[in-house]
C-alpha cells in the first residue's frame, strides 16, 4: 500500500499520543503549526485511525481517485432460473486423433514435442518391422523367379510358333509366369507393410507423445495424441431433478480457477438420455462460444474442471422443487463485479462505503456469493441494494485496510 496511507496512520497515533499528555492551560501546536484542538487535518487523521481500529479504513477523495477506486450500487436484475452443475472442458472428438503404428517394429524416426503445433499430413514417426530383412530377401527372390519365368515363356512361345513344341508346354510356361508375378506382388505388399509412416490427419497440437527413436513398438500401440484447440466443449453433470428444466440452446456460463478466475460462455448443444445410477446426474454438452478461443492470459484447455450455470425458463420450474433443487430462483438477484469481492482471511467481503466530509469510510461486509455469470457474481446476503460499494479497486481498499495492521492498531 502507498506510504501515504501508513504515514497518515502513524501520524494519527503520534497526534493522539501527544494530545493525551500534559494538562497545562498552554495551547499546544500540532505538526501542522495549528492549535491541536482546532486542527482539521489532525481530526481527519484521528478519524482514519479510529476507522482502522473499528475494522474499516477512511480514504480521502484524492486517494480514491489515485487508487482507481470506483463506488457504485449493486446491480439488481429479475432472476431467470439457473441450474448448476460441474464438468470438464473436452476437445471435440472429431478433432482429436490417436496415432499408432500399423506394424510391430523398431522406431527409426520420431519428432514433435508435447504442445508443439503440427499441420495436417505432417509425418511424426517411422516404424520399421523387425522382419524387414527376411521380407526384403523374399522380394528379391520373387523378382528373380519372375525374370526366369518370363524368359521361359518367351522361349516356349518361340518354339511353339515354329512347331517345335506342343501347346501344353506353352500353356505351362504362361501359368508359371503368372504365378511368379503374383508371388512378386505379394512380396511387394509385404515389403510395404514392413514400414509404417505415422502422419497426423488433422492440424492441432501434440497432447501426448509415447515414443522415442530405437524403441520397439507393437502394432496399434498409441504413440501420439493430437488435439485441435478449436471447437472445444464442456461435458457438465446436472442432477436429474434439474435436468428436465434444461433446454438445447440455453445459455451457459463456465467458471474455473484453472482459467485464472475468468469465465467463458457457451450454449447447450445436447442433453444425454441416460441418468447415472450412482450419482443421479445426466450429461449436458455445452459448446463454447467462438469454439473456445484462447482467452488473453488464460487459455481454455481440455481437462479443465469447471462449474457451470445454465439458464433455464423460470416459468417451467415447479415450486415444489425450489427448496431442494440447485436451481437459483427468486424474484430478483443482486449482482456485483466479481472483482468487488475480496478475501479477508476466511471471509468473503465487499467494502461498503459511507460518505463524509473527509472522503469515504470503507467497511468490510461479509457476503454470501452465488452463481457467477461472466464478470458478475451473485450476492445472496450481506449487503442491500441501496448500499454504496467499492465496485472497482476493492483490492486497493483491502491493501489500505491491511496497511493499518502494520501499525499498533488492528483493522478487525
C-alpha positions in Angstrom: 0.0 0.0 0.0 1.1 3.5 -0.6 3.3 5.2 2.1 0.7 8.0 2.4 -1.7 5.6 4.0 0.8 4.3 6.6 2.1 7.8 7.2 -1.5 9.0 7.9 -1.9 6.2 10.3 1.3 6.7 12.3 0.8 10.4 12.3 -2.6 9.9 13.8 -1.1 7.7 16.5 1.5 10.4 17.3 -1.1 13.1 17.5 -3.4 11.1 19.7 -0.4 10.2 22.0 0.6 13.9 22.1 -2.9 15.0 22.9 -3.1 12.6 25.8 0.0 14.0 27.6 0.2 17.1 29.8 -2.7 19.1 31.3 -1.5 22.6 31.3 -3.5 25.5 30.0 -1.0 26.4 27.4 -2.3 25.6 23.9 -0.1 23.1 22.0 0.6 23.4 18.3 0.4 20.3 16.2 2.8 19.2 13.5 0.8 21.3 11.1 1.5 24.5 13.1 -2.1 24.8 14.2 -3.6 24.5 17.7 -4.3 20.8 18.2 -7.9 21.3 19.4 -8.8 23.1 16.2 -6.7 21.4 13.5 -9.0 19.9 10.9 -6.1 17.8 9.5 -5.4 16.2 12.9 -9.1 15.5 13.3 -9.2 13.8 9.9 -6.2 11.7 10.8 -7.7 10.7 14.1 -10.9 9.6 12.3 -8.8 7.4 10.0 -7.0 5.7 12.9 -10.4 5.1 14.6 -11.7 3.6 11.3 -8.8 1.2 11.2 -9.4 0.2 14.8 -13.1 -0.4 14.1 -12.3 -2.7 11.1 -12.7 0.0 8.4 -10.5 2.4 6.5 -11.1 6.0 5.6 -9.6 7.4 2.3 -9.7 10.9 1.0 -11.2 11.7 -2.3 -7.7 12.3 -3.8 -6.6 8.9 -2.6 -9.7 7.2 -4.0 -9.0 8.8 -7.4 -5.3 7.9 -7.3 -6.0 4.3 -6.5 -8.6 3.9 -9.2 -11.4 3.1 -6.8 -14.9 3.4 -8.1 -18.1 3.4 -5.9 -21.5 2.3 -7.0 -24.5 0.2 -6.1 -25.3 -3.4 -6.7 -27.0 -4.3 -9.9 -30.5 -5.8 -9.4 -32.0 -8.0 -12.1 -35.1 -10.0 -12.4 -34.0 -13.6 -11.8 -34.1 -16.1 -14.5 -33.6 -19.7 -13.3 -30.1 -21.0 -13.1 -29.3 -24.7 -12.9 -25.9 -25.5 -11.5 -23.6 -28.3 -12.5 -19.9 -29.4 -12.6 -18.0 -30.8 -15.5 -14.8 -30.7 -17.6 -13.6 -29.0 -20.8 -13.1 -31.5 -23.6 -11.7 -31.4 -27.1 -14.1 -32.1 -30.0 -13.9 -35.9 -30.5 -14.0 -35.3 -34.3 -10.9 -33.0 -33.9 -8.9 -35.5 -31.8 -6.8 -38.3 -33.2 -4.8 -41.1 -31.6 -1.8 -42.1 -33.8 -0.4 -45.6 -33.8 1.8 -47.8 -36.0 0.2 -50.4 -38.4 3.2 -52.7 -37.9 5.2 -54.0 -35.0 8.8 -52.9 -35.2 11.5 -50.5 -34.3 11.1 -46.7 -34.4 13.6 -45.2 -36.8 12.3 -41.6 -36.7 10.3 -39.6 -34.2 9.7 -35.9 -33.9 7.5 -33.4 -32.2 7.2 -32.4 -28.5 4.1 -32.0 -26.3 2.4 -28.7 -27.0 4.1 -28.4 -30.5 1.8 -27.3 -33.3 1.5 -29.7 -36.2 -0.2 -29.5 -39.6 -2.4 -32.0 -41.4 -0.3 -34.6 -43.3 2.9 -33.9 -41.3 4.9 -37.1 -40.6 5.8 -37.6 -37.0 7.4 -41.1 -36.8 8.5 -44.1 -38.9 8.4 -47.7 -37.7 10.2 -50.5 -39.5 9.2 -54.1 -38.9 11.9 -56.4 -37.4 11.2 -58.9 -40.2 12.2 -56.5 -42.8 15.4 -58.2 -43.7 13.7 -61.6 -44.4 10.9 -59.9 -46.4 13.5 -58.0 -48.5 15.2 -61.3 -49.3 11.8 -62.8 -50.3 11.2 -59.8 -52.5 14.5 -60.3 -54.4 13.8 -64.0 -54.8 10.3 -63.3 -56.2 11.8 -60.8 -58.7 14.3 -63.4 -59.8 11.6 -66.0 -60.3 9.6 -63.6 -62.4 12.5 -62.8 -64.6 13.2 -66.5 -65.1 9.5 -67.4 -65.8 9.2 -64.6 -68.4 12.4 -65.8 -70.1 11.0 -69.4 -70.2 7.7 -68.2 -71.6 9.5 -66.2 -74.3 11.4 -69.4 -75.3 8.4 -71.7 -75.3 6.4 -69.2 -77.4 9.2 -69.2 -80.0 9.3 -73.0 -80.1 5.5 -73.2 -80.4 5.4 -70.7 -83.3 7.9 -72.8 -85.2 6.0 -76.0 -84.5 8.8 -77.4 -82.3 6.9 -77.5 -79.0 3.5 -78.7 -78.1 0.8 -76.3 -77.0 0.7 -77.8 -73.4 4.3 -76.6 -72.8 3.4 -73.1 -73.8 0.3 -73.1 -71.5 2.5 -74.4 -68.6 5.0 -71.6 -69.2 2.3 -69.0 -69.2 0.8 -70.3 -66.0 4.3 -70.3 -64.4 4.9 -66.7 -65.4 1.5 -65.6 -63.9 2.2 -67.5 -60.6 5.7 -65.8 -60.4 4.1 -62.4 -61.0 1.5 -63.0 -58.2 4.2 -64.0 -55.8 6.2 -60.9 -56.6 3.1 -58.7 -56.0 2.6 -60.4 -52.6 6.2 -59.8 -51.7 6.0 -56.2 -52.6 2.9 -55.7 -50.4 4.6 -57.4 -47.5 7.6 -55.2 -48.0 5.5 -52.1 -48.0 3.9 -53.3 -44.8 7.3 -53.6 -43.2 7.5 -49.8 -42.7 4.8 -47.5 -41.2 4.9 -43.8 -41.7 2.9 -42.1 -39.0 1.3 -38.8 -40.0 -1.4 -36.7 -38.4 -4.6 -36.3 -40.5 -5.5 -33.1 -38.6 -3.8 -29.8 -37.7 -3.5 -29.2 -34.0 -1.2 -29.6 -31.1 0.6 -32.7 -29.7 -1.1 -33.6 -26.4 0.8 -36.9 -25.8 4.0 -38.5 -27.1 4.8 -42.0 -26.1 7.7 -42.9 -28.5 11.4 -42.5 -28.9 13.9 -43.4 -31.6 15.1 -47.0 -31.2 12.0 -48.1 -29.3 10.3 -51.4 -30.3 6.6 -50.9 -30.5 3.6 -53.2 -31.1 1.1 -52.6 -33.9 -1.8 -50.5 -32.7 0.0 -49.2 -29.6 -0.8 -45.4 -29.1 2.2 -43.3 -30.0 0.8 -39.7 -30.3 -2.3 -37.9 -29.3 -3.0 -34.8 -31.5 -5.8 -32.4 -30.4 -7.2 -29.4 -32.2 -7.8 -26.4 -29.9 -10.9 -25.5 -32.0 -14.5 -26.4 -31.2 -13.9 -27.1 -27.5 -16.9 -28.2 -25.4 -17.8 -28.9 -21.8 -19.5 -32.1 -20.5 -21.5 -31.0 -17.5 -23.1 -33.2 -14.9 -26.5 -32.0 -13.9 -28.7 -33.6 -11.3 -31.7 -35.5 -12.7 -34.2 -33.3 -10.7 -32.8 -30.2 -12.6 -32.2 -31.9 -16.0 -35.8 -31.7 -17.0 -35.6 -27.8 -17.0 -32.6 -27.6 -19.3 -33.2 -27.0 -23.0 -31.0 -27.2 -26.0 -29.8 -23.7 -27.0 -29.8 -22.4 -23.4 -27.0 -20.1 -22.4 -24.4 -21.4 -20.0 -21.5 -19.8 -18.2 -18.5 -21.8 -17.2 -16.0 -20.8 -14.5 -12.8 -22.3 -13.1 -9.8 -21.2 -11.1 -7.9 -23.2 -13.7 -8.8 -20.4 -16.2 -7.2 -17.7 -13.9 -10.6 -16.9 -12.5 -12.0 -16.0 -15.9 -15.3 -17.3 -17.3 -16.4 -18.4 -20.7 -19.9 -18.7 -22.2 -21.5 -21.2 -24.4 -24.8 -22.9 -25.3 -26.3 -26.3 -24.6 -25.8 -28.4 -27.7 -27.2 -31.7 -26.4 -28.7 -33.4 -23.4 -27.7 -37.0 -22.6 -30.5 -39.6 -22.5 -29.1 -41.6 -19.5 -29.0 -40.9 -15.8 -26.1 -42.3 -13.9 -27.5 -44.7 -11.2 -24.8 -43.8 -8.7 -24.5 -40.0 -9.0 -28.1 -39.4 -10.2 -26.7 -37.0 -12.8 -27.1 -36.7 -16.5 -24.7 -35.3 -19.1 -25.2 -31.9 -20.8 -22.9 -31.0 -23.7 -22.1 -27.3 -23.9 -20.3 -25.9 -26.9 -18.1 -22.9 -26.1 -18.6 -19.5 -27.7 -16.2 -18.9 -30.6 -15.2 -22.6 -30.3 -13.3 -21.9 -27.0 -10.8 -19.5 -28.5 -7.9 -18.8 -26.2 -8.6 -16.1 -23.6 -5.8 -13.5 -23.1 -3.6 -14.9 -20.4 -6.0 -17.8 -19.6 -6.2 -20.4 -22.3 -9.2 -22.8 -22.1 -7.7 -26.2 -22.0 -9.2 -29.7 -22.4 -9.3 -31.3 -19.0 -10.0 -28.1 -17.0 -12.6 -28.7 -14.3 -15.4 -26.2 -14.4 -18.6 -25.2 -12.6 -21.5 -24.3 -14.8 -24.6 -22.1 -14.5 -27.2 -23.0 -17.2 -30.0 -20.5 -17.7 -33.5 -22.1 -17.7 -37.0 -20.8 -18.2 -38.1 -19.8 -14.7 -41.8 -20.4 -15.5 -41.0 -24.1 -16.0 -39.6 -24.5 -12.6 -42.0 -26.1 -10.2 -42.3 -24.5 -6.8 -42.1 -27.9 -5.1 -38.5 -28.2 -6.4 -37.2 -24.9 -5.2 -36.3 -25.9 -1.7 -34.1 -28.9 -2.7 -33.0 -28.0 -6.2 -29.7 -26.5 -7.2 -31.6 -24.0 -9.3 -31.4 -20.4 -8.1 -34.9 -18.9 -8.3 -36.1 -15.7 -6.7 -37.9 -12.6 -7.9 -34.7 -10.7 -8.3 -31.0 -11.1 -7.7 -28.2 -8.7 -6.7 -25.1 -8.7 -8.8 -21.7 -7.2 -8.4 -18.5 -7.3 -10.5 -16.6 -10.4 -9.3 -13.5 -8.3 -8.6 -15.5 -6.3 -6.0 -15.5 -9.4 -3.7 -12.2 -9.8 -1.7 -10.9 -12.5 0.6 -10.1 -11.3 4.1 -8.8 -14.4 5.8 -11.6 -17.0 5.6 -14.2 -14.3 4.8 -15.6 -13.1 1.5 -16.2 -9.4 1.8 -17.2 -6.3 -0.1 -16.4 -2.8 1.0 -19.4 -0.7 1.8 -18.7 3.0 1.5 -20.0 5.8 3.7 -19.6 9.4 2.6 -18.4 12.0 5.0 -16.7 15.4 4.7 -13.2 13.9 4.6 -13.8 11.3 1.9 -15.2 7.8 2.2 -15.1 5.3 5.1 -14.9 1.7 3.7 -16.1 -1.0 6.0 -15.8 -4.7 5.1 -19.1 -6.6 5.0 -19.2 -10.4 4.9 -21.2 -11.6 1.9 -22.5 -14.9 0.7 -22.0 -15.4 -3.0 -23.9 -17.4 -5.5 -23.6 -18.2 -9.2 -21.2 -16.4 -11.5 -22.3 -15.1 -14.9 -19.5 -13.7 -16.9 -17.8 -10.9 -14.9 -20.7 -10.6 -12.5 -21.3 -12.6 -9.3 -24.5 -13.0 -7.4 -24.6 -11.6 -3.8 -27.0 -13.7 -1.8 -26.7 -11.8 1.5 -24.5 -9.3 3.4 -25.5 -6.0 1.6 -28.6 -4.3 0.4 -29.4 -2.8 -3.0 -29.1 0.7 -1.5 -25.5 0.3 -0.2 -22.7 2.1 -1.8 -19.9 -0.4 -2.6 -16.4 -0.3 -4.0 -17.2 -1.9 -7.3 -13.7 -1.2 -8.7 -10.4 -1.0 -6.9 -11.6 -3.2 -4.0 -8.1 -4.7 -3.7 -6.7 -1.2 -3.1 -9.2 -0.7 -0.3 -8.1 -4.1 1.1 -4.5 -3.1 0.9 -5.2 0.2 2.7 -7.0 -1.8 5.4 -4.2 -4.2 5.8 -1.6 -1.4 6.0 -3.2 -0.3 9.2 -2.4 -3.8 10.6 1.3 -2.9 10.3 0.9 -0.3 13.0 -0.1 -0.7 16.6 -3.8 -0.8 15.8 -5.7 -3.6 14.1 -8.4 -3.3 11.4 -10.6 -6.1 12.6 
